[in-house]
Amino acid sequence: MTTFIHPVKTAYPKSTIIHQFLNMEKQSTIKIAIIEDLKDVAFELKELFNEVEDMNCQQIYHTAEEAMAFLPQNPADVVIVDIGLPGASGIEAIITLREQLPNSQFCMFTVFEDDEKIFKSLKAGAKGYILKNSSPEKILTSARELHQGGSPMNPEIARKVIDAFTQPKQKTAKSSNLPLTKREFQLLEHLSRGLLYKEIAQELGITTGTVKQHIHKIYDKLQVNNRTEAINLFLDR
């Protein structure tokens, strides 16, 4: 009696397996956007990122306003942000974009090393702070680290952050300059960290609607029109 051996059929067609593999490759690529007003610097960064296999950069914005208008329509995994931009600053851009792009990671790329700029950036929602004199290798490593959940910083910047926590806090009466209640200060603190309304509600154990009501009261008391203006007053207090 003749025995016929039938070929074993795989659970998925070959074309499907290839398609899934290509999708995995695509998903592993870090999508990067740049907010930088100096065109030479911006295009050098773009070229640097596109030279490596695991990164892809197709978005460059030369002002914060451009980024705030168009980046939410095409989100990036990592956003490299200069602080000193014409018009709104990079810090203001992060405050606005963080609300719309909760999954994007923001990294400052700047010449500023002063404590004020560093901590305003971190309060706004930046997860990394890299100086423009960094080597290409440091910039690439920082983008990968940021994407993986890290907080890349130059050693001198990291030292400033550590010193801020180890030095004794000095009492100041400046906070009393703002006519806000203790609860309103709490809300503004969370808002300055880039938290969404629903995240603030969870932190404080209140509803999102209550958060919005408090925010509007804060705007009225500070005589501002938006969160950026309110946060700027809070950070400058």
Beta strands, then each sheet from edge to edge (+ up, - down):
strand 1: 30-35
strand 2: 55-61
strand 3: 78-81
strand 4: 105-110
strand 5: 128-131
sheet 1: 2+ 1+ 3+ 4+ 5+
end
